[in-house]
Amino acid sequence: MQKDARLEKSERLNLVLTTIRDVGRLLISQRDKGRLVQGICDILVGKRGYYNAWIGLMDQDGKVVLVADSGFTDRFAAVRSQILEQKFTRCIKKTLASEQVFAVLDPVKECSRCLLAHGYADRGGLAASFVHEQRNFGFMVLSIPKHLADDLTEKHIVKEMADDIAAALYRLDLEEKQKKAELATQKSRARFKTLIENSLNYISIIQNHEIVYQKPGLRKVHSLMTHVFNPPQFSHVYAGDRKRISHKYQALLAGQILRMEEDFRYYPKGSDQAAAEVRWALISATMIDYLGVQSVLTNIMDITDSKEVENFLRIQDKMTSLGRVTAGIAHEIRNPLSGIYIYLKALKNIYNEMGDITKVVSIIEKIELASDKIESIIKRVMDFSKPGQPRFVFANLNTYIDEVTKLTAVTLRKSGIRFVKHLDPDIPECFVEPHLIEQVILNLITNAAEAMKNFSGEKQIQLSTTSTADHVIIQITDTGPGIPISRQGKVFDPFYTTKSNSSGIGLSICHRIILDHGGVLKLTSAENKGTRFTIELPLKTRVNSKETRDNSKE
């Protein structure tokens, strides 16, 4: 008996060694998970002496996605379906709840609800989970001779195999992720290469102020841009733009901005800067990791043609405005000139007939009036085109607004217009020319009153002052007929008017004055719902009026 026991133990140890060797080889050679677990089941049944074996693999969400088995007939098909539907048997539930090997000594009694239990007479069961790096990859269930179900050595062997299988599954996952990452990198590099090689723009990569890669682009003009963006000196950048471009580049390197997008002038490659025609470029630059080094990726486009078209359109717009102004001046001057011609002809007739001298004096007086009107028109045009230099001071606008409205309140009352004033006592001082602001407010109130002259509804003008963190805000609102949408875009145009007795230059001058203050004059209106003019004047910025006028001309 002792000899038979030793022989049985020796044979079983040989089976153990053979099984561990074959499973180990399979874990190393097989890269397909399905074939791997199926091969393990076949080895365990064929060489270890288990009655049957089945393995379930789980995804990262704990859902069983693959089941392999060996040693079964058709009885296992129903169990497989249940497992894939996440309906687990008792042994699976127990083994998933613990990393230790779970033993079933009498499956018929302990697992009576299991579809496989009735075939497990005189058998035991062992179950183990595949846990590695705190992740459960699945489980393994084995049918074993009943006297070995509680054997510590047998449990230890199953545990070792389960750990080795878990480690192999973990390795396969890493290899799969690595392959996906490599494939994604290859695709990304291919897309990047295709994008770069087919780009119309000049593209470069800069490391430590040195260009380590450059692609001139498919447009012929971009061959002139090689080394146009050459930090840190930026010697090919136009001198007037060099400081600005250098500052933006340093801000990008320091992480103060995520993207640099600037237009600048440059000297074409190989040209004499003293005699070269300066061109325009638009750059978009961002930080990237290139070959493990923080680098600057630049995408530069020559926009000289666009700038020339833009300049042409600006000149065309100026010519259009000039045409409107010229037509307005001609219309305004034609009437008094016609009068002067008629009066001079009458004067000539009187002279020829030696008529009453008092008629001559009367005609001369009318000529003087017509001449004064022409002079007034010319003065208004000159004021608009070349206003005098404002004298800015820090002032509280409430004081000046209060004074100028006192002059108009009586007139408005006589016209049946209710005047409401709300001046915020806490508005701060701002840098303005008070008398010019008075002129603007008086003009806007006068316009509002004239708009309501023949208006049958409620007549009210409201003036208010408020402030924000950056601006003093003045609003003048009336309840008049409003301005149709079709006319709102023209109200600030010189000589645009719908009144028979107006030159149409008042709002243009108001707009110009507010621009000279660095502010904004905005219109909000709807037909039959009144009109609101909003003036926003900056608090903190001291305005250089000459610079503001120059910019507005552009």
C-alpha positions in Angstrom: 0.0 0.0 0.0 2.8 2.4 1.0 4.6 1.5 -2.3 1.4 2.2 -4.3 0.9 5.6 -2.5 4.5 6.6 -3.2 4.1 5.6 -6.8 0.9 7.5 -7.2 2.5 10.6 -5.6 5.5 10.3 -7.9 3.3 10.0 -11.0 1.3 13.0 -9.9 4.5 15.1 -9.4 5.7 14.1 -12.9 2.3 15.3 -14.2 2.7 18.5 -12.2 6.2 19.2 -13.7 5.0 18.4 -17.2 1.9 20.5 -16.9 3.8 23.5 -15.4 6.4 23.2 -18.2 3.8 23.1 -21.0 1.7 25.9 -19.5 4.8 28.0 -19.1 5.8 27.5 -22.7 2.3 28.4 -23.8 2.3 31.6 -21.7 5.5 32.7 -23.4 4.8 31.7 -27.0 1.1 32.5 -27.4 0.0 36.1 -28.0 -3.7 35.4 -28.7 -5.8 35.4 -25.5 -8.4 33.0 -26.8 -5.9 30.4 -28.0 -3.9 30.9 -24.8 -6.7 30.1 -22.4 -8.1 27.3 -24.6 -4.6 25.7 -24.7 -4.3 26.0 -20.9 -7.6 24.2 -20.5 -6.5 21.4 -22.8 -3.1 21.0 -21.0 -4.8 20.8 -17.6 -7.2 18.1 -18.7 -4.9 16.2 -20.9 -1.7 16.2 -18.8 -2.6 17.2 -15.2 -5.4 14.7 -14.9 -8.3 17.1 -14.2 -11.7 15.8 -15.3 -12.5 19.2 -16.9 -11.4 22.8 -16.8 -13.0 26.1 -17.8 -11.6 29.7 -17.8 -13.4 33.0 -18.1 -11.7 36.3 -19.1 -13.0 39.7 -18.0 -12.6 43.2 -19.4 -11.6 46.2 -17.3 -15.3 46.7 -16.4 -15.5 43.2 -14.8 -17.6 41.8 -17.7 -16.9 38.3 -18.9 -16.0 38.5 -22.6 -14.5 35.1 -23.4 -15.0 31.6 -22.1 -12.8 28.5 -22.9 -13.3 24.9 -21.7 -12.0 21.4 -22.0 -13.2 17.9 -20.9 -16.9 18.7 -21.4 -19.6 17.4 -23.7 -22.5 19.5 -24.7 -23.5 20.0 -21.1 -21.3 23.1 -20.8 -23.0 25.1 -23.6 -25.8 26.3 -21.3 -23.3 27.3 -18.5 -21.2 29.2 -21.1 -24.3 31.2 -22.1 -25.1 32.1 -18.5 -21.6 33.2 -17.8 -21.5 35.5 -20.9 -24.8 36.9 -19.6 -23.0 37.7 -16.3 -25.0 35.1 -14.5 -22.3 33.4 -12.3 -22.2 30.1 -10.5 -21.5 29.8 -6.8 -17.8 28.9 -7.3 -17.2 31.9 -9.6 -18.9 34.3 -7.1 -16.7 32.9 -4.3 -13.4 33.1 -6.2 -14.1 36.6 -7.4 -14.7 37.7 -3.9 -11.2 36.5 -2.7 -7.7 36.0 -4.2 -7.4 32.6 -2.4 -8.2 29.3 -4.1 -11.8 28.3 -3.4 -12.4 24.5 -2.8 -15.7 22.6 -3.2 -15.5 19.2 -1.5 -19.0 18.0 -2.5 -20.4 19.9 -5.5 -23.6 17.8 -5.6 -24.6 19.2 -2.1 -22.9 22.5 -2.1 -23.7 23.6 -5.6 -27.1 21.9 -6.1 -28.3 24.7 -8.3 -25.4 24.5 -10.8 -26.2 22.9 -14.1 -23.0 20.8 -13.8 -23.5 19.6 -10.2 -25.2 16.3 -11.0 -22.1 15.1 -12.9 -19.7 15.8 -10.1 -20.3 12.7 -7.9 -17.1 11.6 -6.2 -15.4 14.8 -7.5 -14.3 18.0 -6.0 -13.7 21.4 -7.4 -11.1 24.2 -7.2 -11.5 27.7 -8.4 -9.0 30.6 -8.6 -9.1 34.2 -9.9 -6.5 35.8 -12.1 -5.4 38.9 -10.1 -2.3 40.9 -11.0 -1.5 44.6 -10.3 -4.8 45.0 -8.5 -6.8 44.0 -11.5 -8.9 40.9 -11.9 -8.4 39.4 -15.4 -10.8 36.4 -14.9 -11.1 33.0 -13.2 -10.4 29.3 -13.6 -12.5 26.4 -12.4 -11.2 22.8 -12.3 -12.9 19.5 -11.6 -10.5 17.3 -9.5 -10.5 14.0 -7.7 -12.4 14.4 -4.5 -9.5 13.5 -2.1 -7.3 16.2 -3.7 -9.9 19.0 -3.4 -8.7 20.0 0.0 -5.0 19.1 -0.5 -2.8 22.1 0.3 -0.1 21.1 -2.2 -2.8 20.9 -5.0 -4.2 24.3 -3.9 -0.7 25.8 -4.0 -0.1 24.5 -7.5 -3.4 25.9 -8.7 -2.6 29.3 -7.1 0.8 29.4 -8.7 -0.7 28.6 -12.1 -3.4 31.2 -11.7 -0.8 33.9 -10.8 1.3 33.0 -13.8 -1.7 33.2 -16.1 -2.7 36.5 -14.6 0.9 37.9 -15.1 0.8 36.6 -18.7 -2.6 38.3 -19.4 -1.3 41.5 -17.9 1.8 41.3 -20.2 -0.4 40.7 -23.2 -2.5 43.8 -22.3 0.6 45.9 -22.0 1.9 44.6 -25.4 -1.5 45.4 -27.0 -1.5 48.9 -25.5 2.0 49.4 -26.7 1.1 48.2 -30.2 -1.9 50.5 -30.3 0.3 53.4 -29.1 3.0 52.7 -31.7 0.3 52.4 -34.4 -1.3 55.7 -33.3 2.2 57.3 -33.2 2.9 56.0 -36.7 -0.4 57.3 -38.0 0.2 60.7 -36.3 3.6 61.0 -37.8 2.3 60.0 -41.2 -0.5 62.7 -40.9 2.0 65.2 -39.6 4.4 64.4 -42.5 1.6 64.6 -45.0 0.4 67.9 -43.6 3.9 69.4 -43.5 4.9 68.2 -47.0 1.7 69.4 -48.6 1.3 72.7 -46.7 1.1 75.9 -48.7 2.8 77.7 -45.8 6.4 77.9 -44.5 6.7 75.6 -41.5 9.7 75.3 -39.1 10.5 73.8 -35.7 12.8 75.8 -33.4 14.8 74.3 -30.5 16.9 76.6 -28.3 16.7 79.4 -30.8 17.9 77.2 -33.6 15.9 76.0 -36.6 16.1 72.2 -36.6 13.4 71.6 -39.3 11.9 73.7 -42.0 9.6 73.2 -45.0 9.4 76.2 -47.4 5.9 75.3 -48.5 4.4 74.8 -52.0 3.8 78.5 -52.7 6.8 80.0 -54.6 6.6 83.1 -52.5 7.4 81.2 -49.3 10.9 80.4 -50.6 11.7 84.0 -49.7 10.8 83.3 -46.1 13.5 80.9 -45.1 14.9 82.0 -41.8 12.5 85.0 -41.7 11.6 84.0 -38.1 15.1 83.6 -36.7 15.3 84.1 -32.9 16.6 85.6 -30.8 17.8 88.5 -33.0 15.0 88.4 -35.6 17.3 90.1 -38.0 15.0 89.5 -41.0 11.9 91.0 -39.2 11.3 94.6 -40.1 12.8 96.9 -37.5 9.5 98.5 -36.5 8.0 95.1 -35.7 11.1 93.4 -34.2 10.5 94.4 -30.5 6.8 93.3 -30.6 7.6 89.9 -32.2 10.5 89.3 -29.8 8.3 90.0 -26.8 5.5 87.7 -28.0 8.1 84.9 -28.7 9.6 85.2 -25.2 6.1 85.1 -23.7 5.4 81.9 -25.6 8.6 80.3 -24.3 7.8 81.3 -20.7 4.3 79.8 -20.9 2.6 83.2 -20.5 0.6 82.6 -23.7 -0.4 79.3 -25.3 -0.3 80.4 -28.9 1.4 83.3 -30.7 -0.6 84.8 -33.6 0.9 88.0 -35.0 1.3 89.7 -38.4 4.6 91.4 -39.1 6.7 92.9 -41.9 9.9 91.1 -43.1 12.8 91.4 -45.5 12.8 88.7 -48.2 15.7 86.2 -48.1 18.8 87.3 -50.0 17.7 90.9 -50.3 19.4 94.1 -49.4 17.4 95.4 -46.5 18.2 99.0 -47.3 16.6 98.6 -50.8 14.3 95.6 -50.3 10.6 95.8 -50.7 9.2 95.0 -47.3 6.6 92.2 -47.3 3.9 91.1 -44.8 3.7 87.7 -43.0 1.3 86.1 -40.5 2.7 83.7 -38.0 1.0 81.1 -35.8 3.4 79.5 -33.3 2.8 77.0 -30.4 4.9 74.9 -28.1 5.3 71.1 -28.9 7.3 68.2 -27.8 9.7 67.3 -30.7 12.0 64.3 -30.2 11.7 64.7 -26.5 12.6 68.4 -26.5 10.3 71.4 -25.9 10.2 73.2 -29.2 8.4 75.9 -31.1 6.3 74.9 -34.1 5.8 77.9 -36.5 3.4 78.2 -39.4 4.1 81.3 -41.4 2.0 82.6 -44.3 2.9 85.5 -46.7 -0.1 87.9 -46.6 1.4 90.7 -48.7 -1.3 90.3 -51.3 -4.0 90.3 -48.6 -2.6 93.5 -47.1 -2.5 95.2 -50.5 -6.2 94.2 -51.1 -7.1 95.5 -47.6 -5.3 98.7 -48.3 -7.0 99.1 -51.6 -10.4 98.5 -50.0 -9.6 101.1 -47.3 -8.6 103.7 -50.0 -11.8 102.8 -51.9 -13.8 103.3 -48.8 -12.2 106.7 -48.2 -12.9 107.7 -51.8 -16.5 106.7 -51.3 -16.7 108.8 -48.2 -15.0 111.6 -49.9 -17.5 111.3 -52.7 -20.4 111.6 -50.3 -18.7 114.6 -48.6 -18.1 116.3 -51.9 -21.6 115.8 -53.0 -22.9 117.2 -49.7 -20.6 120.2 -49.9 -21.7 120.8 -53.5 -25.3 120.6 -52.6 -25.0 122.9 -49.6 -23.0 125.5 -51.5 -25.0 125.4 -54.8 -28.1 127.1 -53.2 -26.3 130.2 -51.9 -24.2 130.5 -55.0 -27.3 130.4 -57.2 -28.7 133.2 -55.0 -25.5 135.2 -55.4 -25.7 134.8 -59.2 -29.3 136.0 -59.3 -28.6 139.0 -57.0 -25.6 140.0 -59.1 -27.7 139.8 -62.3 -30.4 142.0 -60.6 -27.7 144.4 -59.5 -26.4 144.6 -63.0 -29.8 145.4 -64.4 -30.4 148.1 -61.8 -27.0 149.6 -62.6 -27.8 149.6 -66.3 -31.2 151.2 -65.7 -29.9 153.5 -62.9 -32.7 152.4 -60.6 -33.3 152.9 -56.9 -30.1 152.8 -54.9 -31.9 151.3 -51.9 -32.6 148.2 -53.9 -28.8 147.9 -54.5 -28.1 148.0 -50.7 -30.8 145.3 -50.2 -29.3 143.1 -52.8 -25.8 143.5 -51.4 -27.0 142.5 -48.0 -28.5 139.3 -49.4 -25.2 138.6 -51.1 -23.5 139.0 -47.8 -25.9 136.6 -46.1 -25.4 134.0 -48.9 -21.6 134.4 -48.5 -21.8 134.0 -44.8 -23.7 130.8 -45.3 -21.0 129.5 -47.6 -18.4 130.4 -45.1 -20.3 128.7 -42.3 -20.5 125.5 -44.4 -16.8 125.6 -45.1 -16.0 126.1 -41.4 -18.1 123.1 -40.4 -16.4 121.0 -43.0 -13.0 122.1 -41.8 -13.9 121.4 -38.2 -14.9 117.9 -39.1 -11.9 117.1 -41.3 -9.3 118.8 -39.1 -10.6 119.6 -35.6 -8.6 121.7 -33.2 -6.3 120.1 -30.6 -8.5 119.2 -27.5 -7.3 120.4 -24.1 -7.8 117.4 -21.9 -8.1 117.8 -18.1 -9.3 115.5 -15.3 -12.9 116.5 -14.6 -16.1 115.3 -13.1 -18.5 115.3 -16.0 -21.6 115.7 -13.8 -20.7 119.4 -13.2 -20.5 120.3 -16.9 -23.5 118.1 -17.8 -25.6 119.8 -15.2 -24.7 123.3 -16.4 -25.4 122.5 -20.1 -28.8 120.9 -19.4 -29.9 123.9 -17.4 -29.7 125.9 -20.7 -31.9 123.4 -22.6 -34.4 122.5 -19.8 -36.5 125.7 -20.3 -36.6 125.2 -24.1 -37.6 121.6 -23.8 -40.4 122.5 -21.4 -41.8 125.1 -23.8 -41.8 122.4 -26.5 -43.9 120.1 -24.3 -41.0 117.7 -23.7 -40.4 116.3 -20.2 -36.7 116.2 -19.3 -35.5 113.7 -16.7 -31.9 113.7 -15.3 -30.2 110.9 -13.3 -26.6 111.8 -12.5 -24.6 109.2 -10.5 -22.9 111.3 -7.8 -20.1 108.6 -7.4 -18.8 108.6 -11.0 -15.0 109.2 -11.0 -13.1 111.9 -12.8 -11.9 111.1 -16.3 -9.5 112.7 -18.8 -11.6 114.8 -21.1 -12.1 118.1 -22.9 -15.3 119.2 -21.0 -16.5 121.8 -23.5 -16.3 119.3 -26.3 -18.4 116.8 -24.3 -20.9 119.6 -23.6 -21.1 120.2 -27.3 -21.8 116.5 -27.9 -24.5 116.3 -25.2 -26.2 119.5 -26.4 -26.2 118.3 -30.0 -27.7 114.9 -29.0 -30.4 116.6 -26.8 -31.3 119.0 -29.7 -31.5 116.2 -32.2 -33.8 114.2 -29.8 -36.1 117.3 -29.3 -36.3 117.9 -33.1 -37.2 114.2 -33.7 -40.1 114.6 -31.3 -41.3 118.0 -32.7 -44.2 116.5 -34.6 -44.5 113.3 -32.6 -48.0 112.6 -31.2 -46.9 110.2 -28.4 -45.3 110.8 -25.1 -42.4 113.2 -25.3 -39.6 112.6 -22.8 -35.8 112.9 -22.9 -33.8 111.1 -20.2 -30.1 111.8 -19.4 -28.1 109.6 -17.1 -24.5 109.0 -16.0 -23.0 105.8 -14.5 -19.6 104.2 -14.4 -17.9 100.8 -14.7 -14.5 99.7 -13.7 -13.1 101.2 -16.9 -15.5 103.7 -18.3 -17.8 106.6 -17.5 -21.1 106.1 -19.4 -23.5 108.8 -20.5 -26.9 107.8 -22.0 -29.4 110.1 -23.7 -32.7 108.4 -24.4 -35.8 109.8 -26.0 -39.3 108.4 -26.5 -39.7 109.7 -30.0 -40.4 107.9 -33.3 -37.0 106.1 -33.4 -34.7 105.5 -36.4 -35.5 102.8 -39.0 -32.9 100.0 -39.2 -32.2 100.9 -42.8 -30.9 104.4 -41.8 -29.1 103.5 -38.5 -25.8 102.6 -40.3 -25.7 106.0 -42.0 -26.4 108.4 -39.1 -22.7 109.1 -38.4 -21.9 109.6 -42.1 -21.0 113.2 -43.0 -23.8 115.2 -44.7 -26.4 112.4 -44.2 -29.7 113.9 -43.0 -33.4 113.5 -43.4 -34.2 117.1 -42.4 -34.7 119.8 -44.9 -33.0 122.5 -42.8 -29.9 120.5 -41.6 -26.4 120.1 -43.0 -26.2 116.5 -41.6 -22.7 117.0 -40.1 -23.7 117.3 -36.4 -23.6 113.6 -35.5 -20.4 113.1 -37.5 -18.7 115.8 -35.4 -20.1 114.2 -32.2 -18.7 110.8 -33.3 -15.4 112.4 -34.1 -15.1 114.1 -30.7 -15.8 110.9 -28.8 -13.3 109.0 -30.9 -10.7 111.7 -30.1 -11.3 110.9 -26.4 -10.6 107.2 -27.1 -14.3 106.5 -26.4 -17.3 105.0 -28.2 -20.6 106.5 -29.3 -23.2 103.9 -29.9 -26.8 104.0 -31.2 -29.7 101.8 -30.1 -33.1 102.5 -31.7 -36.3 100.9 -33.0 -39.1 102.4 -35.0 -41.7 104.0 -32.8 -39.8 102.9 -29.7 -37.4 105.8 -29.2 -33.7 106.2 -29.6 -30.8 105.9 -27.2 -27.2 107.2 -27.7 -24.6 105.8 -25.3 -21.2 107.5 -24.8 -18.4 105.4 -23.2 -15.4 107.4 -22.1 -12.3 105.6 -20.7 -11.1 106.2 -17.2 -7.5 105.1 -17.0 -6.0 105.7 -20.5 -4.8 109.2 -21.2 -5.8 109.8 -24.8 -3.3 111.0 -27.4 -5.8 112.8 -29.6 -3.5 113.1 -32.6 -2.9 109.3 -32.6 -6.6 108.6 -32.1 -7.5 110.8 -35.1 -4.8 109.1 -37.2 -6.1 105.7 -36.4 -9.7 106.7 -37.1 -8.7 108.0 -40.5 -7.2 104.6 -41.3 
